[in-house]
Amino acid sequence: MTAYQDMVFTTAVRLVADTAEAQNISQDVFLRAYVHFTELEHSPTAGGWLKTVARHLALNHLSRYKKRWRLFSEYVNDEEAHQDVDQHAHISDTLGQDLDLQSEHERIEQALTQLPKQERIPLVLFHFEDMSYQDIADTLHCSLGKVKTDIHRGRTKLASLLSHTD
């Protein structure tokens, strides 16, 4: 449990944007892991199993409490919807730059909590859970175009939030 608790909690909190709910979800994940302990005890894929369960429980939580997804009334052209914004953090060997990187991660995590659910969830699934656009659309039961639009809008708002905290 100690080896995976941070990963499970981080996965949950990024999706639900609520620390208390993420703690509850994490607890549920480890309760399920306890039930399957004999299967997971020596499994090299235990971490992946835990992360998948955390993601599913977080999405289930959100689907239970969210209002229906609203359809966008405006159209976004294909070029804008497919536009990817690359923001890479360069990890350095120096302590000062490592602290700057940690601070940047904290700023991103904080900014993510300010995004609306319909933009935060696909953005987290794509960038932090490494899911494809189609997998996200299938998981959220929405169209591929909606996923691309939500991710693009989420990136735009995230960039704006991050630029206002500088």
N, C-alpha and C positions, 0 to 999 in steps of 0.2 A: 504494500500500500504506500509506504513512504517513497518508494521509487517513482510512483506514478501520480501521486496526489496533486502535484502542481500542474501537470499536464491535463489531468481530468478537470480540475477547477478552472484553469485558463480556457479550455475549450468551452465549458459551460458559460462562464461569465462573458466571454466574447459574444456568444449568441443571445443570451437573455438580458445582458446589460444590467443585471441586478445581483449584487453580491450574495444576499440572503438566499435567493432562489438558486443561484449557482452552487452554494453550499449544500442545499437540499438535494440538488441533482447529483452532485458529487457523492453525497452519502448514499443515494440510491444506486449509483454505479457500483460502489464498493460492496453494497449489500448483495447486488446481483453477482459480483465477482466472488463473494463468499459462498454463494450457492453453487457456483461452478468452479470452486477452488481446485478440486481434483483434476479438472481438465486444464486449468490455467497454471497450476503450480510450476510446471517445468516447460511450459509452452514458450517458444521464442516469439510468438505473436501476441502475447498477453497485452502488451502496450497498445497495439493496434486494436485489439478487441475492446479494451477499456475506452479508448478514444472514440471508437464507433458507437459504443453504448452511450457515452456522454453526449455525443452529437445527436443521436436519436432521441434521448430523453429530453434534451434541451429543445429540440424542434417540436417534440410532442407537447412539452409545456407551453411553448409559444402558440401552437395551433389550438390548444384548449382555451387560451385566454385572449387571443387576438381577435380583432374584428375581421371581417372578410377583407381580402386584399382589394384595394381600390384599383380600378382600371385607369390608366392614364388617358386623359382626354386629348392631349397634344401628341403629335407625332415627332419622332426623333429620326433624323436621316441616318441611313446606314453607316455613313462615314463617322458620324458622331458616336453612334452606339457601339461601334467596333474599336473606337479609339482607346488605346491602353496608355495609362500614365505610369511610367516607370519611376519608382522612387526607391533606390537601393541604399541601404546603409552599409558603409564600409567598416568592417571590423578591423581594428588596429591592435597592435601589441602593446601600445602605451596605455597606462592607467587612465590618464586624462581623457583620451579618446574613448576608452571603454565606458567611463562614467558618462560622457556625452551621449554615447549610444544608448545606455540604460535610460537616461533622461528622455531621449527621443522616443524610445519604446513606451515609456510611461505617458508621454504626451499623446502618442498615437492611441494607446489603450483608452485614455480619458476622452479623446475626441470621438472614438468609436461609440462610446456610450451616449453621445449626444445625437447620433444619427437616428432617424426614424427606423423602426423595425424593418420595413419593407426594403430599405436600402442597406442597413447594417447586416442583416442575415445573409443575403447573397454575397456581399462583399467579404464577409468573414469566411463563408464556405469556399469562396474562390481563392482568396489569398492565404488564409491560415489553414484551411482543411484540404487544399489542393484538389478541389472538385472541379470538374469541367462544367462549362455553361449548361450542357445538356443534362448532366447529372443533377445540377442544382435545380433546373426546371422540373425534372422528374421528381425530385425530392419535395419540392415546394408545390407541386401540382399546378404549375403555371406555364406560360409559353416561354420559349427560348428568347423571343424579343423582349419580353418583360424582364427577364433576368439580366440581359445585356443592358437594358435601359436603367434598371435599378442599380446595377454595379457602376455604370457610368455616372449616374447622379450621386451615388454614394461617394465615389472618388472625388467628384467635384466639390461636394460639401465637406468632405474630410480635408481636402487641400485648403479650402477656405477656412475651416476651423483651425487648422495647424498654422496658417499664415497669420491669423489674428492673435495667436498665443506667443508669437515671436516678440 
